[in-house]
């Protein structure tokens, strides 16, 4: 017999999609507070939100009648024209409050600023009471006790309180990053986990300054000091935010924050675009730090594809991907040879004062106060012999960091250490260069330039190779045949569900054609782009550069060292090698003096 399910059971089923854990409930409630125009939002947890959580805001508040409507399913004030293609708020489904109330002991108290009295409404596992008068400031307070007590199966899958608290903190940080004008506070077990005051009004007028200040509070000061501003537009879309230098990287993508119209999202298309932009600068197991904010016309993006609203779909994904990749690569190119300051900070942290020798006066007379008595015989002569090669006229091609009006940011070469590292002197300190890593990047950029100017050289296969990939895969590849040919892969349909490969990029050499084509078909299905082929071609460029560059252990002349420094200054991305490691470390004179107690 078909029958309608009870309303409370329907709400519990909906809660299984909307409220996965305490962090889900907090996210929905904080989004409601943001939509309500709050300036301050405070969240309190007990046992990670399992036994108690509250969200308090100073937003517009609700009347008693609005309170009763707010806990009805699919009741919302955020779709005035009933148009899902024109959404300007974080929430719009009208499911969060009834879903949370159906699986917890729920109380909501609210008062509009113009009202004299607040009203409170309690719901116990879906059983609703009538609103009653209450004492409360303007705004709304939501209290959730015994979350999932009505659905024990879900309750037993919750993690330890500390783990659940960390998920709540992550959700709040993401929302806080997108809304610097709002103050956020999170307390758990009488500990303050997040305390982010609202941005100063003077900073808000500047826009980027307020956002960077909030990002620094969430992602760390290192990110703020070593990030590049992003601001680009394309066909109605605008991308802003900040991207970290390649040398500021992490082993996971945890520090990649992406937002669409102020909504934090986890989207494969956006993550793939970030990976594509940095693929030339990082090893495959390293990930950049970014915080990107995409403003899209509401009609060009669909946010109604997931109950938790963490996924979006774009009407034209190619525009968005191209915008992200282009903006990031432009910013990285403009950074030139810059490397993150964390590199030099780590180097300085490794220095330790020398403990001294057990016998400070091993030579000569041990008595007296004269320092000369402790100098070994022949030291002055040995020093003169050591320094003599650097006094030759041919070695002094450049004597200062400024010659003939040209400034040299990486200074002039003074020595080569362990036949691997170049030591140069700048106006402000010392630069230590890894000669192999630096030359590797220079060659890689030269190879890429040749590819762009001359195109990808192809090699014809003596025996064309047939690849069976199924009807859908063959169709996707043949639709992109012209684009693939530009990258050096020439293929055409071969019967039903197969393609025949006639030419491949010459750089790939003895490539696994079967695996390459299958990977392309799979990635086109998922990403709608030919990212894999680009990655493979550029990976080969990096491999060639690595094997062709100046090896560690080779002695360089002063002229060769200075030539390498000048090329680095003129080459984009030369601050890191192809694997994301720094090519040089800069030590400021002030920091060196501090090591010796001079400051």
C-alpha positions as CSV (number, residue, x, y, z in Angstrom):
1,X,0.0,0.0,0.0
2,X,1.3,3.4,-1.0
3,X,1.0,6.0,1.8
4,X,2.3,9.5,2.7
5,X,5.0,9.5,5.3
6,X,4.4,11.5,8.5
7,X,5.7,15.0,8.4
8,X,8.2,14.4,11.2
9,X,9.6,11.4,9.4
10,X,10.0,13.4,6.2
11,X,11.9,16.0,8.1
12,X,14.2,13.4,9.6
13,X,14.9,12.0,6.2
14,X,15.7,15.5,4.9
15,X,18.0,16.0,7.9
16,X,20.1,13.1,6.8
17,X,21.0,15.0,3.7
18,X,21.3,18.5,5.2
19,X,22.7,17.8,8.7
20,X,25.6,15.3,8.6
21,X,27.3,16.4,11.8
22,X,27.4,19.4,14.2
23,X,29.5,21.3,11.7
24,X,26.6,21.0,9.1
25,X,24.1,22.5,11.6
26,X,26.5,25.3,12.5
27,X,27.1,26.1,8.9
28,X,23.4,26.4,8.1
29,X,22.7,28.5,11.1
30,X,25.6,30.9,10.5
31,X,24.6,31.3,6.9
32,X,21.1,32.3,8.1
33,X,22.7,34.8,10.4
34,X,24.8,36.3,7.5
35,X,21.7,36.5,5.3
36,X,19.9,38.3,8.2
37,X,22.5,41.1,8.1
38,X,24.4,40.2,11.3
39,X,27.5,42.2,12.3
40,X,28.6,39.7,15.0
41,X,28.0,36.0,15.2
42,X,29.0,33.9,18.2
43,X,28.9,30.1,18.4
44,X,29.2,28.0,21.5
45,X,29.8,24.2,21.6
46,X,29.8,21.5,24.3
47,X,31.2,18.1,23.5
48,X,31.9,19.2,19.9
49,X,28.2,20.2,19.5
50,X,26.8,16.8,20.3
51,X,25.1,17.8,23.5
52,X,24.8,21.6,22.9
53,X,25.5,24.2,20.4
54,X,24.2,27.8,20.1
55,X,24.4,30.4,17.4
56,X,23.8,34.0,18.4
57,X,23.6,37.0,16.0
58,X,22.5,40.6,15.9
59,X,20.6,40.4,12.7
60,X,17.2,41.7,11.8
61,X,15.3,39.2,14.0
62,X,11.8,37.7,13.5
63,X,8.3,38.3,14.8
64,X,6.3,35.5,16.4
65,X,4.4,34.7,13.2
66,X,7.7,34.6,11.3
67,X,9.2,32.2,13.9
68,X,6.4,29.7,13.3
69,X,6.9,29.9,9.5
70,X,10.7,29.6,9.8
71,X,10.5,26.1,11.1
72,X,8.2,24.9,8.3
73,X,9.7,23.0,5.5
74,X,10.4,24.9,2.3
75,X,9.5,28.2,3.9
76,X,11.9,31.0,3.1
77,X,12.1,34.8,2.5
78,X,15.1,34.4,0.1
79,X,13.3,33.7,-3.1
80,X,10.9,36.7,-3.5
81,X,10.3,36.0,-7.2
82,X,10.3,32.2,-6.9
83,X,13.3,32.1,-9.3
84,X,16.0,29.6,-8.7
85,X,18.2,31.2,-11.3
86,X,18.4,34.5,-9.4
87,X,19.8,33.6,-6.0
88,X,21.6,36.4,-4.0
89,X,21.7,34.7,-0.6
90,X,23.6,31.8,1.0
91,X,20.4,30.0,1.9
92,X,17.3,29.5,-0.2
93,X,15.9,26.0,0.4
94,X,14.0,26.6,3.6
95,X,15.1,23.1,4.9
96,X,17.8,23.8,7.5
97,X,15.7,24.8,10.6
98,X,13.0,22.1,10.3
99,X,15.6,19.5,9.5
100,X,17.7,20.4,12.6
101,X,14.7,20.7,14.8
102,X,13.4,17.2,13.8
103,X,16.6,15.4,15.2
104,X,17.3,17.5,18.3
105,X,15.9,19.5,21.1
106,X,15.7,22.9,19.4
107,X,14.9,26.4,20.7
108,X,14.9,29.6,18.7
109,X,14.6,33.0,20.3
110,X,14.3,36.2,18.2
111,X,13.5,39.9,18.4
112,X,13.4,42.5,15.7
113,X,15.2,45.8,16.6
114,X,11.9,47.7,16.6
115,X,10.1,45.2,18.9
116,X,9.9,45.5,22.7
117,X,9.7,41.8,23.4
118,X,11.5,38.7,22.1
119,X,9.7,35.5,21.4
120,X,10.9,31.9,21.8
121,X,9.8,28.7,20.1
122,X,10.8,25.2,21.3
123,X,10.7,22.0,19.2
124,X,11.5,18.6,20.8
125,X,12.4,16.0,18.1
126,X,9.9,17.6,15.7
127,X,7.1,18.1,18.3
128,X,6.5,21.9,18.3
129,X,5.2,24.1,21.1
130,X,3.7,27.5,20.8
131,X,5.8,30.7,20.8
132,X,6.2,32.3,24.3
133,X,7.5,35.7,25.3
134,X,11.2,35.9,26.3
135,X,13.9,38.3,27.2
136,X,16.6,38.7,24.6
137,X,18.5,41.4,22.7
138,X,17.7,42.3,19.1
139,X,18.7,39.5,16.8
140,X,18.3,35.7,16.9
141,X,19.6,33.0,19.2
142,X,19.3,29.3,18.2
143,X,20.1,26.5,20.7
144,X,20.4,22.9,19.7
145,X,20.6,20.3,22.5
146,X,21.2,16.5,22.1
147,X,21.7,16.6,18.4
148,X,20.6,13.3,16.7
149,X,19.0,12.0,19.8
150,X,16.0,11.1,17.6
151,X,18.2,9.3,15.1
152,X,20.6,7.1,17.1
153,X,22.1,5.5,14.0
154,X,23.5,8.9,13.0
155,X,24.6,9.7,16.5
156,X,27.0,6.7,16.8
157,X,28.9,7.8,13.7
158,X,30.0,11.1,15.2
159,X,33.7,11.4,16.0
160,X,35.4,12.5,19.2
161,X,34.4,16.0,20.5
162,X,37.8,17.5,19.5
163,X,37.4,16.2,15.9
164,X,33.8,17.6,15.7
165,X,34.9,20.9,17.1
166,X,37.7,21.1,14.4
167,X,35.1,20.5,11.7
168,X,32.9,23.3,13.1
169,X,35.9,25.7,13.2
170,X,36.8,24.9,9.6
171,X,33.3,25.7,8.4
172,X,33.3,29.0,10.3
173,X,36.7,30.0,9.0
174,X,35.5,29.5,5.4
175,X,32.5,31.7,6.0
176,X,34.6,34.3,7.9
177,X,37.1,34.5,5.0
178,X,34.3,35.6,2.6
179,X,32.7,38.1,5.0
180,X,35.4,40.3,6.7
181,X,32.8,42.9,7.6
182,X,31.3,40.4,10.2
183,X,32.9,39.4,13.5
184,X,33.0,35.7,14.2
185,X,33.6,34.0,17.6
186,X,33.7,30.2,18.4
187,X,34.0,28.9,21.9
188,X,34.2,25.2,22.9
189,X,34.4,23.9,26.5
190,X,35.3,27.4,27.7
191,X,38.1,27.7,25.2
192,X,38.1,30.3,22.4
193,X,38.9,28.6,19.1
194,X,38.1,31.5,16.8
195,X,38.0,35.2,17.6
196,X,37.9,37.3,14.4
197,X,36.7,40.9,15.0
198,X,34.9,42.7,12.2
199,X,37.3,44.6,9.8
200,X,38.0,48.2,10.5
201,X,35.6,50.4,8.4
202,X,38.6,52.2,6.9
203,X,40.0,48.9,5.7
204,X,36.6,47.9,4.3
205,X,36.7,50.9,2.0
206,X,39.9,49.5,0.5
207,X,38.4,46.1,-0.1
208,X,41.6,44.0,-0.6
209,X,43.2,45.2,2.6
210,X,40.3,44.1,4.7
211,X,40.2,40.7,3.0
212,X,43.9,40.2,3.3
213,X,43.8,41.0,7.0
214,X,41.1,38.4,7.5
215,X,43.0,35.8,5.4
216,X,46.1,36.5,7.5
217,X,44.1,35.8,10.6
218,X,42.8,32.5,9.2
219,X,45.7,31.2,7.0
220,X,48.6,32.7,8.8
221,X,50.8,35.8,8.4
222,X,53.2,33.8,6.1
223,X,50.4,33.6,3.5
224,X,49.7,37.4,3.7
225,X,53.4,38.2,3.3
226,X,53.9,35.7,0.4
227,X,50.8,36.0,-1.6
228,X,49.9,37.6,-4.9
229,X,46.8,39.7,-5.4
230,X,44.4,38.4,-8.1
231,X,41.9,40.6,-10.0
232,X,40.7,39.5,-13.4
233,X,37.4,39.6,-15.4
234,X,36.1,37.7,-18.3
235,X,32.6,37.7,-19.9
236,X,30.8,38.8,-16.8
237,X,32.8,36.8,-14.3
238,X,35.3,38.4,-11.9
239,X,38.0,36.6,-10.0
240,X,39.6,38.2,-7.0
241,X,41.6,37.0,-4.0
242,X,45.2,36.0,-3.2
243,X,47.5,33.2,-4.4
244,X,50.6,32.0,-2.6
245,X,54.0,31.9,-4.2
246,X,54.9,28.4,-5.4
247,X,57.6,28.1,-2.7
248,X,54.8,28.5,-0.1
249,X,53.2,25.1,-0.5
250,X,51.7,22.3,1.5
251,X,51.4,18.5,1.1
252,X,47.6,18.6,0.9
253,X,44.9,20.8,-0.7
254,X,43.5,21.7,2.7
255,X,44.7,25.3,2.4
256,X,42.9,26.0,-0.9
257,X,39.8,28.0,-0.3
258,X,37.4,28.7,-3.2
259,X,34.2,30.8,-3.0
260,X,31.5,31.5,-5.5
261,X,29.4,34.6,-4.9
262,X,30.4,34.6,-1.2
263,X,29.6,30.9,-0.8
264,X,32.4,28.5,0.2
265,X,32.4,25.5,-2.2
266,X,34.4,22.4,-2.9
267,X,34.3,22.0,-6.7
268,X,36.4,19.6,-8.9
269,X,36.4,22.1,-11.7
270,X,37.8,24.9,-9.6
271,X,40.3,22.7,-7.8
272,X,41.4,21.3,-11.2
273,X,41.9,24.9,-12.6
274,X,44.2,25.8,-9.6
275,X,46.2,22.6,-10.1
276,X,46.5,23.4,-13.8
277,X,47.7,26.9,-13.1
278,X,50.5,25.7,-10.7
279,X,51.3,22.4,-12.5
280,X,54.5,23.9,-14.0
281,X,55.8,25.1,-10.6
282,X,55.1,22.3,-8.1
283,X,55.8,18.7,-7.7
284,X,52.8,16.4,-8.0
285,X,52.6,15.8,-4.3
286,X,52.7,19.5,-3.3
287,X,49.7,21.9,-3.3
288,X,49.6,25.8,-3.4
289,X,47.9,28.0,-0.8
290,X,45.1,30.1,-2.4
291,X,42.0,32.0,-1.4
292,X,40.0,32.8,-4.6
293,X,36.6,34.6,-4.8
294,X,34.6,34.2,-8.0
295,X,31.8,36.6,-8.6
296,X,29.4,35.1,-11.2
297,X,26.1,36.3,-12.7
298,X,23.4,34.4,-10.9
299,X,22.0,33.1,-14.1
300,X,25.4,31.6,-15.1
301,X,25.8,29.4,-12.0
302,X,23.5,26.8,-10.5
303,X,23.9,26.4,-6.7
304,X,20.9,24.0,-6.4
305,X,22.8,20.8,-7.1
306,X,23.6,19.6,-3.6
307,X,21.5,19.7,-0.3
308,X,24.5,21.1,1.6
309,X,25.1,23.8,-1.2
310,X,28.8,23.0,-1.3
311,X,28.8,22.2,-5.0
312,X,27.9,24.4,-8.0
313,X,27.6,24.0,-11.7
314,X,28.5,26.6,-14.3
315,X,26.7,27.1,-17.6
316,X,30.0,27.6,-19.3
317,X,32.7,25.9,-17.3
318,X,35.4,26.7,-19.9
319,X,35.1,30.4,-19.2
320,X,35.6,29.9,-15.5
321,X,38.5,27.5,-15.9
322,X,40.2,29.8,-18.4
323,X,39.7,32.8,-16.1
324,X,41.2,31.0,-13.1
325,X,44.2,29.5,-15.0
326,X,44.9,32.7,-16.8
327,X,44.7,35.0,-13.8
328,X,46.9,32.8,-11.6
329,X,49.5,32.3,-14.3
330,X,49.6,36.1,-15.0
331,X,50.1,36.8,-11.3
332,X,52.9,34.2,-11.0
333,X,54.6,35.6,-14.1
334,X,54.5,39.1,-12.7
335,X,56.2,37.8,-9.5
336,X,59.4,37.3,-11.5
337,X,62.1,35.6,-9.5
338,X,60.5,36.2,-6.1
339,X,60.5,33.4,-3.6
340,X,58.6,33.3,-0.3
341,X,60.2,34.8,2.8
342,X,59.5,31.6,4.7
343,X,62.6,30.2,2.9
344,X,65.0,32.7,4.4
345,X,63.2,32.5,7.8
346,X,63.8,28.7,7.9
347,X,67.4,29.2,6.9
348,X,68.0,31.8,9.7
349,X,66.3,29.5,12.2
350,X,68.8,26.8,11.3
351,X,71.8,29.0,12.4
352,X,73.2,28.4,15.8
353,X,75.9,30.3,17.6
354,X,79.2,28.4,17.8
355,X,79.9,26.9,21.2
356,X,83.7,27.7,21.0
357,X,86.7,25.5,21.3
358,X,87.9,23.7,24.4
359,X,91.4,25.3,23.9
360,X,90.8,28.9,22.7
361,X,94.6,29.5,22.4
362,X,96.1,26.5,20.8
363,X,99.0,28.4,19.3
364,X,101.6,30.7,20.7
365,X,101.6,32.3,24.2
366,X,98.5,31.5,26.3
367,X,99.0,34.5,28.5
368,X,98.3,38.2,28.0
369,X,95.2,40.1,26.7
370,X,96.4,40.6,23.1
371,X,94.2,39.0,20.5
372,X,97.2,38.7,18.3
373,X,98.7,36.1,20.6
374,X,95.8,33.7,19.6
375,X,96.4,34.0,15.8
376,X,98.2,31.0,14.4
377,X,101.4,31.6,12.5
378,X,100.9,31.7,8.8
379,X,97.2,32.5,8.9
380,X,97.6,35.9,7.2
381,X,99.7,34.3,4.4
382,X,97.1,31.5,4.0
383,X,94.3,34.1,3.8
384,X,96.1,36.0,1.1
385,X,96.6,32.9,-1.0
386,X,92.9,32.0,-0.5
387,X,91.7,35.4,-1.6
388,X,94.1,35.9,-4.5
389,X,91.9,34.2,-7.2
390,X,89.1,36.7,-6.5
391,X,91.6,39.7,-6.9
392,X,92.3,38.9,-10.5
393,X,90.9,41.5,-12.9
394,X,89.0,38.9,-14.9
395,X,87.1,37.9,-11.8
396,X,85.9,41.4,-11.0
397,X,83.5,41.9,-13.8
398,X,80.9,43.2,-11.4
399,X,81.9,44.7,-8.0
400,X,78.7,45.9,-6.6
401,X,75.0,45.3,-6.8
402,X,74.7,48.4,-9.1
403,X,76.8,48.8,-12.2
404,X,76.3,51.5,-14.9
405,X,73.0,52.4,-13.4
406,X,71.6,48.9,-13.5
407,X,70.5,47.4,-10.2
408,X,71.0,43.7,-9.6
409,X,68.4,42.3,-7.2
410,X,70.3,39.0,-6.8
411,X,73.6,40.8,-6.3
412,X,77.0,39.9,-7.7
413,X,78.8,36.5,-7.3
414,X,81.4,36.4,-4.5
415,X,82.1,32.6,-4.2
416,X,81.0,29.1,-5.0
417,X,80.6,26.8,-2.0
418,X,80.9,23.0,-2.2
419,X,80.8,23.4,-6.0
420,X,77.0,23.6,-5.6
421,X,75.9,26.9,-4.1
422,X,76.7,30.4,-5.4
423,X,77.1,33.1,-2.8
424,X,76.3,36.6,-4.0
425,X,76.4,40.0,-2.3
426,X,73.4,42.4,-2.6
427,X,72.9,45.9,-1.3
428,X,70.9,44.6,1.6
429,X,72.5,41.2,2.4
430,X,73.6,37.9,1.0
431,X,71.9,35.5,-1.5
432,X,72.7,31.8,-1.7
433,X,71.7,30.2,-5.0
434,X,71.3,26.5,-5.7
435,X,73.0,26.4,-9.2
436,X,71.3,23.2,-10.4
437,X,67.8,24.2,-9.3
438,X,68.2,27.7,-10.8
439,X,69.6,26.5,-14.1
440,X,66.8,23.9,-14.3
441,X,64.1,26.5,-14.1
442,X,65.9,28.7,-16.7
443,X,66.0,25.8,-19.2
444,X,62.4,24.8,-18.5
445,X,61.2,28.3,-19.3
446,X,63.3,28.4,-22.4
447,X,61.8,25.1,-23.6
448,X,58.3,26.4,-22.9
449,X,59.0,29.5,-24.9
450,X,60.1,27.4,-27.8
451,X,57.0,25.3,-27.6
452,X,54.8,28.5,-27.7
453,X,56.7,30.1,-30.6
454,X,57.2,27.0,-32.8
455,X,54.4,24.8,-31.6
456,X,54.5,21.2,-30.4
457,X,56.6,19.1,-32.7
458,X,55.0,15.8,-33.7
459,X,56.4,12.5,-34.6
460,X,54.5,10.2,-36.9
461,X,54.0,6.6,-35.8
462,X,55.5,4.0,-38.1
463,X,52.5,1.8,-37.3
464,X,49.4,3.8,-36.2
465,X,48.0,2.5,-32.9
466,X,44.3,1.6,-32.4
467,X,43.0,2.3,-28.9
468,X,39.7,0.7,-27.8
469,X,38.0,3.1,-25.3
470,X,34.3,2.6,-25.8
471,X,31.7,4.6,-27.7
472,X,31.4,7.5,-25.3
473,X,35.2,7.9,-24.9
474,X,35.8,7.8,-28.6
475,X,33.1,10.4,-29.2
476,X,34.6,12.8,-26.5
477,X,38.1,12.5,-28.1
478,X,37.0,13.0,-31.7
479,X,35.0,16.1,-30.7
480,X,38.3,17.6,-29.3
481,X,40.5,16.2,-32.1
482,X,41.4,19.7,-33.4
483,X,42.5,20.9,-29.9
484,X,44.4,17.7,-29.3
485,X,46.2,18.2,-32.6
486,X,47.4,21.6,-31.4
487,X,49.1,19.8,-28.6
488,X,50.7,17.3,-30.9
489,X,48.3,14.3,-30.6
490,X,46.7,13.5,-34.0
491,X,43.9,10.9,-33.8
492,X,40.7,10.1,-35.7
493,X,37.7,7.7,-35.2
494,X,38.3,4.1,-36.0
495,X,35.0,2.1,-36.1
496,X,32.7,2.0,-33.2
497,X,34.3,2.7,-29.8
498,X,37.9,3.1,-30.9
499,X,40.3,5.7,-32.2
500,X,43.5,5.4,-34.2
501,X,46.5,7.5,-33.2
502,X,48.7,8.6,-36.1
503,X,51.0,11.2,-34.5
504,X,52.2,12.0,-30.9
505,X,54.1,14.9,-29.3
506,X,57.8,14.3,-30.1
507,X,58.7,15.3,-26.5
508,X,56.9,12.3,-25.1
509,X,59.3,10.0,-26.8
510,X,58.4,6.3,-26.2
511,X,55.0,7.1,-24.6
512,X,52.4,4.7,-23.4
513,X,49.9,5.7,-26.1
514,X,47.2,3.3,-24.9
515,X,47.4,4.7,-21.3
516,X,47.7,8.3,-22.5
517,X,44.5,8.1,-24.7
518,X,42.5,6.3,-22.0
519,X,43.6,8.9,-19.4
520,X,42.6,11.7,-21.7
521,X,39.1,10.1,-22.3
522,X,38.5,9.7,-18.6
523,X,39.7,13.2,-17.8
524,X,37.6,14.8,-20.6
525,X,34.6,13.0,-19.0
526,X,35.3,14.5,-15.6
527,X,36.9,17.9,-16.4
528,X,35.9,18.7,-19.9
529,X,39.5,19.7,-20.8
530,X,42.7,18.2,-22.1
531,X,44.7,18.8,-18.9
532,X,46.4,15.4,-18.9
533,X,48.1,16.0,-22.2
534,X,49.3,19.4,-21.2
535,X,50.6,18.0,-18.0
536,X,52.5,15.2,-19.7
537,X,54.1,17.6,-22.3
538,X,55.2,20.1,-19.6
539,X,56.3,17.3,-17.3
540,X,58.7,16.1,-20.1
541,X,59.9,19.7,-20.5
542,X,60.7,19.7,-16.8
543,X,62.4,16.3,-17.0
544,X,64.6,17.5,-20.0
545,X,65.5,20.7,-18.1
546,X,66.5,18.7,-15.0
547,X,68.8,16.4,-16.9
548,X,70.3,19.1,-19.1
549,X,71.0,21.7,-16.4
550,X,74.2,22.5,-14.6
551,X,74.7,19.7,-12.1
552,X,75.8,20.1,-8.5
553,X,79.5,19.5,-8.2
554,X,80.5,21.5,-11.3
555,X,82.9,24.3,-10.7
556,X,81.8,27.6,-12.2
557,X,83.8,30.7,-13.1
558,X,82.8,34.1,-11.6
559,X,81.6,35.1,-15.1
560,X,79.4,32.0,-15.3
561,X,77.9,32.6,-11.9
562,X,77.1,36.2,-12.6
563,X,75.6,35.3,-16.0
564,X,73.3,32.8,-14.1
565,X,72.2,35.5,-11.7
566,X,71.4,37.9,-14.5
567,X,69.3,35.3,-16.3
568,X,67.4,34.5,-13.1
569,X,66.5,38.2,-12.7
570,X,65.2,38.3,-16.3
571,X,63.3,35.0,-16.1
572,X,59.8,34.6,-14.7
573,X,59.3,31.9,-11.9
574,X,63.0,31.6,-11.4
575,X,62.5,31.8,-7.6
576,X,61.5,28.1,-7.6
577,X,62.6,25.0,-9.5
578,X,60.1,22.8,-11.4
579,X,59.3,20.9,-8.2
580,X,58.4,23.9,-6.1
581,X,61.6,24.1,-4.2
582,X,63.4,27.5,-3.8
583,X,66.3,28.2,-6.1
584,X,67.8,30.8,-3.7
585,X,67.7,32.0,-0.2
586,X,68.1,35.7,0.7
587,X,69.5,36.7,4.1
588,X,69.2,40.3,5.0
589,X,72.2,42.1,6.5
590,X,70.1,43.1,9.6
591,X,69.3,39.4,10.3
592,X,72.9,38.4,9.9
593,X,74.0,41.1,12.3
594,X,71.4,39.9,14.7
595,X,72.9,36.4,14.6
596,X,76.2,37.8,15.7
597,X,74.6,40.0,18.4
598,X,75.3,43.3,16.6
599,X,71.7,44.3,17.0
